[in-house]
Amino acid sequence: PDEVMCAVRARIRQATGCSASVGCSANRLLARMATARAKPDGQFFLARGDVGAFFEGMGVRNLPGVGHQTLKKLTAVGVGTLPELRAKSKAQLQQQLGARTGSVLFDMARGIDPRWFA
């Protein structure tokens, strides 16, 4: 993965003159979070087995799609970090945040993202 990420960054720099940050992982969610960790102008590989440690101490605001309103709801139920979110059951999250949001956040807190990406 490191060689591929390095090559991608080099091609972007050569073609545009701009720096680029690249993240690589098992799915779209984790790759996006790895890219955020790589900024600025770096690269980061997040192995599937390292997700728990990567999420440790990270705030729920770091999850893509968690904006002001969702953060407010999570704070109201005592959730501020990803480990705290992981401690909640899917049923609890669905009851507190709604069926769809609760289900999505339950999966995201575990590094699960069914969306396909290229």
C-alpha positions, 0 to 999 in steps of 0.5 A: 500500500505504501508504494501505491500511495506514494505513486499516487501522490507523485502523479498528482504532484507531477500533473498539477503541482499540488500536494496531496494526502492519501489514505488507504484502508479496507473500505470507504469510511476507513480510507476517508478517515485515514486520508484525514490523518494523512493531512497535510501532504502525507499518506496513512495506511489503516489496516483492518486490525488496527481500527480499534486502536485508531478510533481510541480517544477519537471524537465522534465528530471525526466520523464523516456525516456527524454534524452539529445536530447529530453531535448534539444528539450524541452528547445528550445521550452521553456519547462524545468519543468513538469508544463511547459510541462503540459501547452502545448497542444498535438497539440503543442507538436506534432508539435514541437517534432513529432507526437509520441514523442509529444503524449507520452510526453503530456500523461506522463506530466499528469501521463498517461501511457497505458502500462500494468505492474505487 
